[in-house]
Amino acid sequence: MTGSAPDLAVEEPEANEDSPAAGADEAVTDSAAETGGSGSAGGGERRIADLEQEGEIAADYIEGLLDIVDMDGDLDLDVEGGRAVVAVVGDGLDKLIGTGGETLEALQELTRLAVLQKTGVRSRLMLDVGGHRARRRVELRKVATSAAHKVLDTGEPRKLAAMTPFERKVVHDVIATIDGVHSESEGEEPSRRVVVLPD
């Protein structure tokens, strides 16, 4: 095992995961995140081998954390949408998700920092625990679709509840597929939210 919950001295701000449709400043941040930030070789999508390496480093780190908290879980590694994906699968993992996924978000950030510490490159790695993100994605698609239809019916903008960067990205992606509406993000973390507007 290469990482048993290492002491992370690196502090880096979270890369914004909102959709480029959410504004020019966010598009620039997303573009940098997609190419791995300043440590990337530049241009285009990161190489699959690099992303697989990120997943392996992350899996070692998560395995170390699971040992420390004495929890069992199987780790599934994948590459999707230009990012490494690590899923912890098993029963009794609710404590790693937390209320509204707050613990999961913090754990994902720690895991990204562990990858950064090993590779020197900012990671866009996605961490899921107990299928939480997959379930949330389904819920958010319904919320986004419903909000879009209300905006189309009334012609009035609709503000959604505050969401994490992951959740906002899911909503932006859904809204981008619906004619007659678009979406923006407003506010500051942790109260940042999506606003659905008529075109």
KEPA-610281 format. One record per residue (C-alpha): residue number from 1; residue in three letters; z, y, x. Coordinates in nm, 3 decimals. Layout:
% residues N
<r><num>NUM</num><residuo>ALA</residuo><zz>Z</zz><yy>Y</yy><xx>X</xx></r>
...
***
This chain:
% residues 199
<r><num>1</num><residuo>MET</residuo><zz>0.000</zz><yy>0.000</yy><xx>0.000</xx></r>
<r><num>2</num><residuo>THR</residuo><zz>-0.096</zz><yy>0.334</yy><xx>0.153</xx></r>
<r><num>3</num><residuo>GLY</residuo><zz>0.119</zz><yy>0.563</yy><xx>-0.062</xx></r>
<r><num>4</num><residuo>SER</residuo><zz>0.469</zz><yy>0.508</yy><xx>-0.198</xx></r>
<r><num>5</num><residuo>ALA</residuo><zz>0.508</zz><yy>0.841</yy><xx>-0.377</xx></r>
<r><num>6</num><residuo>PRO</residuo><zz>0.466</zz><yy>1.052</yy><xx>-0.061</xx></r>
<r><num>7</num><residuo>ASP</residuo><zz>0.640</zz><yy>1.383</yy><xx>-0.021</xx></r>
<r><num>8</num><residuo>LEU</residuo><zz>0.363</zz><yy>1.627</yy><xx>-0.114</xx></r>
<r><num>9</num><residuo>ALA</residuo><zz>0.378</zz><yy>1.952</yy><xx>0.078</xx></r>
<r><num>10</num><residuo>VAL</residuo><zz>0.042</zz><yy>2.076</yy><xx>-0.050</xx></r>
<r><num>11</num><residuo>GLU</residuo><zz>0.046</zz><yy>2.320</yy><xx>-0.340</xx></r>
<r><num>12</num><residuo>GLU</residuo><zz>-0.289</zz><yy>2.397</yy><xx>-0.500</xx></r>
<r><num>13</num><residuo>PRO</residuo><zz>-0.353</zz><yy>2.558</yy><xx>-0.839</xx></r>
<r><num>14</num><residuo>GLU</residuo><zz>-0.503</zz><yy>2.336</yy><xx>-1.110</xx></r>
<r><num>15</num><residuo>ALA</residuo><zz>-0.882</zz><yy>2.357</yy><xx>-1.135</xx></r>
<r><num>16</num><residuo>ASN</residuo><zz>-0.986</zz><yy>2.479</yy><xx>-1.477</xx></r>
<r><num>17</num><residuo>GLU</residuo><zz>-1.140</zz><yy>2.197</yy><xx>-1.678</xx></r>
<r><num>18</num><residuo>ASP</residuo><zz>-1.266</zz><yy>2.407</yy><xx>-1.966</xx></r>
<r><num>19</num><residuo>SER</residuo><zz>-1.634</zz><yy>2.380</yy><xx>-2.042</xx></r>
<r><num>20</num><residuo>PRO</residuo><zz>-1.880</zz><yy>2.624</yy><xx>-1.885</xx></r>
<r><num>21</num><residuo>ALA</residuo><zz>-1.947</zz><yy>2.735</yy><xx>-2.242</xx></r>
<r><num>22</num><residuo>ALA</residuo><zz>-1.602</zz><yy>2.887</yy><xx>-2.235</xx></r>
<r><num>23</num><residuo>GLY</residuo><zz>-1.705</zz><yy>3.179</yy><xx>-2.013</xx></r>
<r><num>24</num><residuo>ALA</residuo><zz>-1.858</zz><yy>3.279</yy><xx>-1.682</xx></r>
<r><num>25</num><residuo>ASP</residuo><zz>-1.531</zz><yy>3.277</yy><xx>-1.488</xx></r>
<r><num>26</num><residuo>GLU</residuo><zz>-1.458</zz><yy>2.925</yy><xx>-1.608</xx></r>
<r><num>27</num><residuo>ALA</residuo><zz>-1.813</zz><yy>2.813</yy><xx>-1.530</xx></r>
<r><num>28</num><residuo>VAL</residuo><zz>-1.770</zz><yy>2.923</yy><xx>-1.168</xx></r>
<r><num>29</num><residuo>THR</residuo><zz>-1.440</zz><yy>2.735</yy><xx>-1.143</xx></r>
<r><num>30</num><residuo>ASP</residuo><zz>-1.592</zz><yy>2.425</yy><xx>-1.300</xx></r>
<r><num>31</num><residuo>SER</residuo><zz>-1.888</zz><yy>2.438</yy><xx>-1.066</xx></r>
<r><num>32</num><residuo>ALA</residuo><zz>-1.658</zz><yy>2.444</yy><xx>-0.765</xx></r>
<r><num>33</num><residuo>ALA</residuo><zz>-1.449</zz><yy>2.160</yy><xx>-0.907</xx></r>
<r><num>34</num><residuo>GLU</residuo><zz>-1.754</zz><yy>1.946</yy><xx>-0.972</xx></r>
<r><num>35</num><residuo>THR</residuo><zz>-1.868</zz><yy>1.971</yy><xx>-0.613</xx></r>
<r><num>36</num><residuo>GLY</residuo><zz>-1.522</zz><yy>1.904</yy><xx>-0.476</xx></r>
<r><num>37</num><residuo>GLY</residuo><zz>-1.431</zz><yy>2.266</yy><xx>-0.397</xx></r>
<r><num>38</num><residuo>SER</residuo><zz>-1.453</zz><yy>2.414</yy><xx>-0.050</xx></r>
<r><num>39</num><residuo>GLY</residuo><zz>-1.399</zz><yy>2.076</yy><xx>0.119</xx></r>
<r><num>40</num><residuo>SER</residuo><zz>-1.714</zz><yy>1.925</yy><xx>-0.030</xx></r>
<r><num>41</num><residuo>ALA</residuo><zz>-2.035</zz><yy>1.864</yy><xx>0.158</xx></r>
<r><num>42</num><residuo>GLY</residuo><zz>-2.196</zz><yy>2.090</yy><xx>-0.106</xx></r>
<r><num>43</num><residuo>GLY</residuo><zz>-2.452</zz><yy>2.064</yy><xx>-0.385</xx></r>
<r><num>44</num><residuo>GLY</residuo><zz>-2.480</zz><yy>1.796</yy><xx>-0.649</xx></r>
<r><num>45</num><residuo>GLU</residuo><zz>-2.246</zz><yy>1.532</yy><xx>-0.772</xx></r>
<r><num>46</num><residuo>ARG</residuo><zz>-1.992</zz><yy>1.375</yy><xx>-0.541</xx></r>
<r><num>47</num><residuo>ARG</residuo><zz>-2.097</zz><yy>1.043</yy><xx>-0.394</xx></r>
<r><num>48</num><residuo>ILE</residuo><zz>-1.981</zz><yy>0.733</yy><xx>-0.583</xx></r>
<r><num>49</num><residuo>ALA</residuo><zz>-1.820</zz><yy>0.594</yy><xx>-0.265</xx></r>
<r><num>50</num><residuo>ASP</residuo><zz>-1.608</zz><yy>0.909</yy><xx>-0.230</xx></r>
<r><num>51</num><residuo>LEU</residuo><zz>-1.498</zz><yy>0.886</yy><xx>-0.592</xx></r>
<r><num>52</num><residuo>GLU</residuo><zz>-1.413</zz><yy>0.518</yy><xx>-0.555</xx></r>
<r><num>53</num><residuo>GLN</residuo><zz>-1.204</zz><yy>0.606</yy><xx>-0.250</xx></r>
<r><num>54</num><residuo>GLU</residuo><zz>-1.022</zz><yy>0.871</yy><xx>-0.456</xx></r>
<r><num>55</num><residuo>GLY</residuo><zz>-0.949</zz><yy>0.607</yy><xx>-0.718</xx></r>
<r><num>56</num><residuo>GLU</residuo><zz>-0.809</zz><yy>0.367</yy><xx>-0.459</xx></r>
<r><num>57</num><residuo>ILE</residuo><zz>-0.585</zz><yy>0.634</yy><xx>-0.306</xx></r>
<r><num>58</num><residuo>ALA</residuo><zz>-0.466</zz><yy>0.734</yy><xx>-0.654</xx></r>
<r><num>59</num><residuo>ALA</residuo><zz>-0.401</zz><yy>0.371</yy><xx>-0.748</xx></r>
<r><num>60</num><residuo>ASP</residuo><zz>-0.187</zz><yy>0.320</yy><xx>-0.438</xx></r>
<r><num>61</num><residuo>TYR</residuo><zz>0.011</zz><yy>0.634</yy><xx>-0.521</xx></r>
<r><num>62</num><residuo>ILE</residuo><zz>0.061</zz><yy>0.534</yy><xx>-0.887</xx></r>
<r><num>63</num><residuo>GLU</residuo><zz>0.161</zz><yy>0.183</yy><xx>-0.782</xx></r>
<r><num>64</num><residuo>GLY</residuo><zz>0.428</zz><yy>0.336</yy><xx>-0.559</xx></r>
<r><num>65</num><residuo>LEU</residuo><zz>0.557</zz><yy>0.549</yy><xx>-0.845</xx></r>
<r><num>66</num><residuo>LEU</residuo><zz>0.567</zz><yy>0.250</yy><xx>-1.082</xx></r>
<r><num>67</num><residuo>ASP</residuo><zz>0.774</zz><yy>0.061</yy><xx>-0.824</xx></r>
<r><num>68</num><residuo>ILE</residuo><zz>1.016</zz><yy>0.353</yy><xx>-0.792</xx></r>
<r><num>69</num><residuo>VAL</residuo><zz>1.070</zz><yy>0.386</yy><xx>-1.169</xx></r>
<r><num>70</num><residuo>ASP</residuo><zz>1.072</zz><yy>0.005</yy><xx>-1.208</xx></r>
<r><num>71</num><residuo>MET</residuo><zz>0.788</zz><yy>-0.006</yy><xx>-1.462</xx></r>
<r><num>72</num><residuo>ASP</residuo><zz>0.507</zz><yy>-0.257</yy><xx>-1.489</xx></r>
<r><num>73</num><residuo>GLY</residuo><zz>0.144</zz><yy>-0.171</yy><xx>-1.547</xx></r>
<r><num>74</num><residuo>ASP</residuo><zz>-0.200</zz><yy>-0.291</yy><xx>-1.447</xx></r>
<r><num>75</num><residuo>LEU</residuo><zz>-0.434</zz><yy>-0.039</yy><xx>-1.286</xx></r>
<r><num>76</num><residuo>ASP</residuo><zz>-0.800</zz><yy>-0.009</yy><xx>-1.386</xx></r>
<r><num>77</num><residuo>LEU</residuo><zz>-1.031</zz><yy>0.199</yy><xx>-1.165</xx></r>
<r><num>78</num><residuo>ASP</residuo><zz>-1.366</zz><yy>0.344</yy><xx>-1.272</xx></r>
<r><num>79</num><residuo>VAL</residuo><zz>-1.603</zz><yy>0.634</yy><xx>-1.210</xx></r>
<r><num>80</num><residuo>GLU</residuo><zz>-1.715</zz><yy>0.834</yy><xx>-1.516</xx></r>
<r><num>81</num><residuo>GLY</residuo><zz>-1.888</zz><yy>1.168</yy><xx>-1.550</xx></r>
<r><num>82</num><residuo>GLY</residuo><zz>-1.871</zz><yy>1.250</yy><xx>-1.181</xx></r>
<r><num>83</num><residuo>ARG</residuo><zz>-1.498</zz><yy>1.184</yy><xx>-1.146</xx></r>
<r><num>84</num><residuo>ALA</residuo><zz>-1.269</zz><yy>0.896</yy><xx>-1.056</xx></r>
<r><num>85</num><residuo>VAL</residuo><zz>-1.075</zz><yy>0.752</yy><xx>-1.349</xx></r>
<r><num>86</num><residuo>VAL</residuo><zz>-0.750</zz><yy>0.558</yy><xx>-1.309</xx></r>
<r><num>87</num><residuo>ALA</residuo><zz>-0.591</zz><yy>0.394</yy><xx>-1.612</xx></r>
<r><num>88</num><residuo>VAL</residuo><zz>-0.243</zz><yy>0.243</yy><xx>-1.621</xx></r>
<r><num>89</num><residuo>VAL</residuo><zz>-0.248</zz><yy>-0.035</yy><xx>-1.879</xx></r>
<r><num>90</num><residuo>GLY</residuo><zz>0.057</zz><yy>-0.211</yy><xx>-2.020</xx></r>
<r><num>91</num><residuo>ASP</residuo><zz>0.346</zz><yy>-0.196</yy><xx>-2.264</xx></r>
<r><num>92</num><residuo>GLY</residuo><zz>0.646</zz><yy>0.036</yy><xx>-2.255</xx></r>
<r><num>93</num><residuo>LEU</residuo><zz>0.470</zz><yy>0.319</yy><xx>-2.070</xx></r>
<r><num>94</num><residuo>ASP</residuo><zz>0.563</zz><yy>0.596</yy><xx>-2.318</xx></r>
<r><num>95</num><residuo>LYS</residuo><zz>0.796</zz><yy>0.765</yy><xx>-2.067</xx></r>
<r><num>96</num><residuo>LEU</residuo><zz>0.496</zz><yy>0.821</yy><xx>-1.839</xx></r>
<r><num>97</num><residuo>ILE</residuo><zz>0.310</zz><yy>0.997</yy><xx>-2.123</xx></r>
<r><num>98</num><residuo>GLY</residuo><zz>0.589</zz><yy>1.222</yy><xx>-2.252</xx></r>
<r><num>99</num><residuo>THR</residuo><zz>0.584</zz><yy>1.454</yy><xx>-2.551</xx></r>
<r><num>100</num><residuo>GLY</residuo><zz>0.229</zz><yy>1.568</yy><xx>-2.618</xx></r>
<r><num>101</num><residuo>GLY</residuo><zz>0.116</zz><yy>1.411</yy><xx>-2.291</xx></r>
<r><num>102</num><residuo>GLU</residuo><zz>0.317</zz><yy>1.658</yy><xx>-2.078</xx></r>
<r><num>103</num><residuo>THR</residuo><zz>0.448</zz><yy>1.395</yy><xx>-1.839</xx></r>
<r><num>104</num><residuo>LEU</residuo><zz>0.101</zz><yy>1.244</yy><xx>-1.806</xx></r>
<r><num>105</num><residuo>GLU</residuo><zz>-0.044</zz><yy>1.586</yy><xx>-1.716</xx></r>
<r><num>106</num><residuo>ALA</residuo><zz>0.222</zz><yy>1.635</yy><xx>-1.448</xx></r>
<r><num>107</num><residuo>LEU</residuo><zz>0.166</zz><yy>1.284</yy><xx>-1.315</xx></r>
<r><num>108</num><residuo>GLN</residuo><zz>-0.209</zz><yy>1.346</yy><xx>-1.301</xx></r>
<r><num>109</num><residuo>GLU</residuo><zz>-0.153</zz><yy>1.664</yy><xx>-1.100</xx></r>
<r><num>110</num><residuo>LEU</residuo><zz>0.079</zz><yy>1.484</yy><xx>-0.855</xx></r>
<r><num>111</num><residuo>THR</residuo><zz>-0.181</zz><yy>1.211</yy><xx>-0.816</xx></r>
<r><num>112</num><residuo>ARG</residuo><zz>-0.454</zz><yy>1.467</yy><xx>-0.750</xx></r>
<r><num>113</num><residuo>LEU</residuo><zz>-0.233</zz><yy>1.625</yy><xx>-0.484</xx></r>
<r><num>114</num><residuo>ALA</residuo><zz>-0.181</zz><yy>1.282</yy><xx>-0.325</xx></r>
<r><num>115</num><residuo>VAL</residuo><zz>-0.559</zz><yy>1.240</yy><xx>-0.308</xx></r>
<r><num>116</num><residuo>LEU</residuo><zz>-0.599</zz><yy>1.593</yy><xx>-0.166</xx></r>
<r><num>117</num><residuo>GLN</residuo><zz>-0.338</zz><yy>1.517</yy><xx>0.098</xx></r>
<r><num>118</num><residuo>LYS</residuo><zz>-0.529</zz><yy>1.207</yy><xx>0.212</xx></r>
<r><num>119</num><residuo>THR</residuo><zz>-0.887</zz><yy>1.336</yy><xx>0.184</xx></r>
<r><num>120</num><residuo>GLY</residuo><zz>-0.861</zz><yy>1.714</yy><xx>0.224</xx></r>
<r><num>121</num><residuo>VAL</residuo><zz>-1.079</zz><yy>1.750</yy><xx>-0.088</xx></r>
<r><num>122</num><residuo>ARG</residuo><zz>-0.963</zz><yy>1.869</yy><xx>-0.430</xx></r>
<r><num>123</num><residuo>SER</residuo><zz>-0.992</zz><yy>1.585</yy><xx>-0.680</xx></r>
<r><num>124</num><residuo>ARG</residuo><zz>-1.098</zz><yy>1.600</yy><xx>-1.045</xx></r>
<r><num>125</num><residuo>LEU</residuo><zz>-0.951</zz><yy>1.255</yy><xx>-1.095</xx></r>
<r><num>126</num><residuo>MET</residuo><zz>-0.860</zz><yy>1.165</yy><xx>-1.452</xx></r>
<r><num>127</num><residuo>LEU</residuo><zz>-0.544</zz><yy>0.963</yy><xx>-1.512</xx></r>
<r><num>128</num><residuo>ASP</residuo><zz>-0.473</zz><yy>0.779</yy><xx>-1.836</xx></r>
<r><num>129</num><residuo>VAL</residuo><zz>-0.160</zz><yy>0.588</yy><xx>-1.930</xx></r>
<r><num>130</num><residuo>GLY</residuo><zz>-0.136</zz><yy>0.338</yy><xx>-2.211</xx></r>
<r><num>131</num><residuo>GLY</residuo><zz>-0.465</zz><yy>0.455</yy><xx>-2.362</xx></r>
<r><num>132</num><residuo>HIS</residuo><zz>-0.318</zz><yy>0.796</yy><xx>-2.452</xx></r>
<r><num>133</num><residuo>ARG</residuo><zz>-0.624</zz><yy>0.999</yy><xx>-2.349</xx></r>
<r><num>134</num><residuo>ALA</residuo><zz>-0.864</zz><yy>0.766</yy><xx>-2.528</xx></r>
<r><num>135</num><residuo>ARG</residuo><zz>-0.664</zz><yy>0.798</yy><xx>-2.852</xx></r>
<r><num>136</num><residuo>ARG</residuo><zz>-0.630</zz><yy>1.174</yy><xx>-2.809</xx></r>
<r><num>137</num><residuo>ARG</residuo><zz>-1.004</zz><yy>1.208</yy><xx>-2.748</xx></r>
<r><num>138</num><residuo>VAL</residuo><zz>-1.075</zz><yy>1.049</yy><xx>-3.088</xx></r>
<r><num>139</num><residuo>GLU</residuo><zz>-0.826</zz><yy>1.284</yy><xx>-3.261</xx></r>
<r><num>140</num><residuo>LEU</residuo><zz>-0.967</zz><yy>1.591</yy><xx>-3.087</xx></r>
<r><num>141</num><residuo>ARG</residuo><zz>-1.324</zz><yy>1.507</yy><xx>-3.184</xx></r>
<r><num>142</num><residuo>LYS</residuo><zz>-1.212</zz><yy>1.508</yy><xx>-3.548</xx></r>
<r><num>143</num><residuo>VAL</residuo><zz>-1.024</zz><yy>1.837</yy><xx>-3.504</xx></r>
<r><num>144</num><residuo>ALA</residuo><zz>-1.323</zz><yy>2.001</yy><xx>-3.333</xx></r>
<r><num>145</num><residuo>THR</residuo><zz>-1.572</zz><yy>1.879</yy><xx>-3.593</xx></r>
<r><num>146</num><residuo>SER</residuo><zz>-1.351</zz><yy>1.994</yy><xx>-3.880</xx></r>
<r><num>147</num><residuo>ALA</residuo><zz>-1.299</zz><yy>2.336</yy><xx>-3.721</xx></r>
<r><num>148</num><residuo>ALA</residuo><zz>-1.674</zz><yy>2.376</yy><xx>-3.664</xx></r>
<r><num>149</num><residuo>HIS</residuo><zz>-1.752</zz><yy>2.297</yy><xx>-4.028</xx></r>
<r><num>150</num><residuo>LYS</residuo><zz>-1.490</zz><yy>2.548</yy><xx>-4.147</xx></r>
<r><num>151</num><residuo>VAL</residuo><zz>-1.641</zz><yy>2.816</yy><xx>-3.924</xx></r>
<r><num>152</num><residuo>LEU</residuo><zz>-1.989</zz><yy>2.735</yy><xx>-4.056</xx></r>
<r><num>153</num><residuo>ASP</residuo><zz>-1.861</zz><yy>2.752</yy><xx>-4.416</xx></r>
<r><num>154</num><residuo>THR</residuo><zz>-1.662</zz><yy>3.075</yy><xx>-4.382</xx></r>
<r><num>155</num><residuo>GLY</residuo><zz>-1.838</zz><yy>3.256</yy><xx>-4.096</xx></r>
<r><num>156</num><residuo>GLU</residuo><zz>-1.492</zz><yy>3.334</yy><xx>-3.955</xx></r>
<r><num>157</num><residuo>PRO</residuo><zz>-1.365</zz><yy>3.235</yy><xx>-3.608</xx></r>
<r><num>158</num><residuo>ARG</residuo><zz>-1.101</zz><yy>2.964</yy><xx>-3.599</xx></r>
<r><num>159</num><residuo>LYS</residuo><zz>-0.824</zz><yy>2.939</yy><xx>-3.337</xx></r>
<r><num>160</num><residuo>LEU</residuo><zz>-0.698</zz><yy>2.593</yy><xx>-3.254</xx></r>
<r><num>161</num><residuo>ALA</residuo><zz>-0.354</zz><yy>2.495</yy><xx>-3.130</xx></r>
<r><num>162</num><residuo>ALA</residuo><zz>-0.268</zz><yy>2.534</yy><xx>-2.762</xx></r>
<r><num>163</num><residuo>MET</residuo><zz>-0.412</zz><yy>2.247</yy><xx>-2.558</xx></r>
<r><num>164</num><residuo>THR</residuo><zz>-0.417</zz><yy>2.106</yy><xx>-2.208</xx></r>
<r><num>165</num><residuo>PRO</residuo><zz>-0.731</zz><yy>2.151</yy><xx>-1.992</xx></r>
<r><num>166</num><residuo>PHE</residuo><zz>-0.834</zz><yy>1.792</yy><xx>-2.073</xx></r>
<r><num>167</num><residuo>GLU</residuo><zz>-0.799</zz><yy>1.853</yy><xx>-2.447</xx></r>
<r><num>168</num><residuo>ARG</residuo><zz>-0.988</zz><yy>2.182</yy><xx>-2.437</xx></r>
<r><num>169</num><residuo>LYS</residuo><zz>-1.273</zz><yy>2.017</yy><xx>-2.246</xx></r>
<r><num>170</num><residuo>VAL</residuo><zz>-1.305</zz><yy>1.749</yy><xx>-2.514</xx></r>
<r><num>171</num><residuo>VAL</residuo><zz>-1.319</zz><yy>2.017</yy><xx>-2.786</xx></r>
<r><num>172</num><residuo>HIS</residuo><zz>-1.572</zz><yy>2.232</yy><xx>-2.596</xx></r>
<r><num>173</num><residuo>ASP</residuo><zz>-1.795</zz><yy>1.928</yy><xx>-2.546</xx></r>
<r><num>174</num><residuo>VAL</residuo><zz>-1.792</zz><yy>1.848</yy><xx>-2.919</xx></r>
<r><num>175</num><residuo>ILE</residuo><zz>-1.855</zz><yy>2.209</yy><xx>-3.025</xx></r>
<r><num>176</num><residuo>ALA</residuo><zz>-2.149</zz><yy>2.231</yy><xx>-2.782</xx></r>
<r><num>177</num><residuo>THR</residuo><zz>-2.327</zz><yy>1.960</yy><xx>-2.983</xx></r>
<r><num>178</num><residuo>ILE</residuo><zz>-2.296</zz><yy>2.141</yy><xx>-3.319</xx></r>
<r><num>179</num><residuo>ASP</residuo><zz>-2.560</zz><yy>2.400</yy><xx>-3.414</xx></r>
<r><num>180</num><residuo>GLY</residuo><zz>-2.440</zz><yy>2.739</yy><xx>-3.538</xx></r>
<r><num>181</num><residuo>VAL</residuo><zz>-2.109</zz><yy>2.753</yy><xx>-3.351</xx></r>
<r><num>182</num><residuo>HIS</residuo><zz>-1.980</zz><yy>2.794</yy><xx>-2.998</xx></r>
<r><num>183</num><residuo>SER</residuo><zz>-1.638</zz><yy>2.788</yy><xx>-2.837</xx></r>
<r><num>184</num><residuo>GLU</residuo><zz>-1.434</zz><yy>2.992</yy><xx>-2.592</xx></r>
<r><num>185</num><residuo>SER</residuo><zz>-1.089</zz><yy>2.954</yy><xx>-2.440</xx></r>
<r><num>186</num><residuo>GLU</residuo><zz>-0.832</zz><yy>3.231</yy><xx>-2.458</xx></r>
<r><num>187</num><residuo>GLY</residuo><zz>-0.477</zz><yy>3.290</yy><xx>-2.343</xx></r>
<r><num>188</num><residuo>GLU</residuo><zz>-0.278</zz><yy>3.174</yy><xx>-2.045</xx></r>
<r><num>189</num><residuo>GLU</residuo><zz>-0.132</zz><yy>2.832</yy><xx>-1.970</xx></r>
<r><num>190</num><residuo>PRO</residuo><zz>0.054</zz><yy>2.667</yy><xx>-2.130</xx></r>
<r><num>191</num><residuo>SER</residuo><zz>-0.056</zz><yy>2.855</yy><xx>-2.445</xx></r>
<r><num>192</num><residuo>ARG</residuo><zz>-0.428</zz><yy>2.851</yy><xx>-2.368</xx></r>
<r><num>193</num><residuo>ARG</residuo><zz>-0.634</zz><yy>2.752</yy><xx>-2.671</xx></r>
<r><num>194</num><residuo>VAL</residuo><zz>-0.989</zz><yy>2.702</yy><xx>-2.794</xx></r>
<r><num>195</num><residuo>VAL</residuo><zz>-1.145</zz><yy>2.947</yy><xx>-3.036</xx></r>
<r><num>196</num><residuo>VAL</residuo><zz>-1.444</zz><yy>2.826</yy><xx>-3.238</xx></r>
<r><num>197</num><residuo>LEU</residuo><zz>-1.685</zz><yy>3.108</yy><xx>-3.331</xx></r>
<r><num>198</num><residuo>PRO</residuo><zz>-2.003</zz><yy>3.139</yy><xx>-3.535</xx></r>
<r><num>199</num><residuo>ASP</residuo><zz>-2.324</zz><yy>3.200</yy><xx>-3.336</xx></r>
***
